[in-house]
């Protein structure tokens, strides 16, 4: 990623960062310590000012953006307890998964395990509340909700034990 820098004599320095959606963020750092952040909707568009920050505010924002306060972690499979014994879980379908190539309706997941599929992640796409005709593919990640015993039943089914 290339960030362009431009000296602004008597003012400070201008930085332009291209963003994945085709827009750009422009940051002007003034000699006084003031920071202005602008957004350009396209490379040839005028920039609209989003915010003006003091030097301390810009430092705080920079530390947040550098993940000083929070380190995101990616997990292959995780779960979230949402109260009582209700759990949200993520399961990734292997190439040999019994669900690959079947529809949500034909899989009978809810009838057989009690678990509800609340979303499916496929690559960069997400399919919330999939319809009964939704067809699972190897590599899909199922986002499910159910009690711990129901999640265990689904896991056993996915491993071919059911």
N, C-alpha and C positions, 0 to 999 in steps of 0.2 A: 504494500500500500504506500503510495507516494503522497506525502504531505508537502504542499508548496508553501514556501516562506517568502514574504515580501517585506523589505524594510520600508517603513513609513517615516521619512525624515521629519523630526520634530514631534512625532506622535508616538512611535513605538514599532511594533512588528505585527504583521498580518499572517495568519496561518489558515490554510484551506485544506479540509479533509473530505475527500469524496466518500459518500455513503452508499451502501449497497443498493438503495432504491433509485439511484441516479441523481439524487440531490447532493448537496455539500454543506458541511458546517464550516463557518468562517469564525475564527477567533481573532480579535484584535486586542493585543496586550499593549496598553499605554505605558509610556515612561513614568506616569504617576502611580502605576500599580493597578489601575482600573482595568477590568477585563470585560469585553463585550462579546457576546456570542450571537451570531446571525445564522440564518438558514437560507440557502439558495435552493429553490425547487428544481432547478436544472442548471447545467453549466453556464448557459448564457443568460440566465435570469438575474434580476436584481435580488439582493439579499434583504431579508426581513429580520430586524433585530428581535431576538427572543428574550434576552436578559442581559442586564449589566451587573457585574459582580465586583465587590471590593477584592483586594489582594487576599485577605483572609478567607473570604467566601470561595474564591477561585481555588485556593489551596485545599480547602475542605472538599470541594467538588472533585478536584483532581485525585485526592486520596480515595474517595469513593469509587471513582472510575478505574483506579488501579487495583481495586479489590483489597485494599488495606483493611477495611472493616468487615469484609465478608469474602470467603473463598467458596465459590460455587463448586459443587462436586457432581459429577455425572455417574449414575449407577446403572448397571444393566437391568437389575430388578430391585425394586424397593417397595415398601409398603407404608401406608399412613393410617394410623388409628384415628377414627373420627368420632368416637364416643362408644361407650359400652364395649361391645365385641365386634363392632362394624369396622371393616378394614377396606381401604382402597389399595389394590395391588396392580403391578405391571408385569405382564408375562410376554416374552418374545417367542414367537412361533418358530421352531426349527424347521429345516427342510423336510424332515420326516414326521412333522406334527400331524396328528390325526385330524386337526381342524383345517389344515392348508387345503384349499380347493373346495371347501364346503361353505355354504351360506350360514349366516347367523341362525336362521330359522332351522335349517337342517341339522345344525350342530346340537340343538336342544340343550345348550349349556345351562340355561336357567332352570329348565325342568329337571335335568339330571343332577345339577350341583347346587342350585339355589342362587348362584352368582349371576349378577347382571353385568353385561358388557356396556360400559358407559361411554367408551370412545375407543377408536383404533388409530394408532399412529403408524403411518406408512411412509418411511423416508422423512422428508420435510413436511409432509401433509398430515393433517389430523382430521378424523371423521368422528365428530361427536354424535352421540345417540344414533349409532348405525341402524339402518332399516333392516327388517328381516331378510331382505334379498342381498344384503351386503356379503360379498364373498371374501373369505380370509385368504391371505397369501403367506407363504413362508417369508419370514422377516418382519411380519406385522407385529406390533406390540399392542396387546390387548390391555385396556385400562378397565379394571373390574371393581365392583363393590359387592360386599357380602360379609357374612360372619366368618370368623376364623375357620370354623369347621367346613363351611361351604368353600372357602378359598382352598383349603387342603384337598377337598374333593376335586376341585378343578385342576389343581396341580397334579394330582394322581392321574386324572384323565389325560392331561397333556403329556405325562410321562408314559402313557400307554398301560397304566395299571387299572384302568376302569373300562 
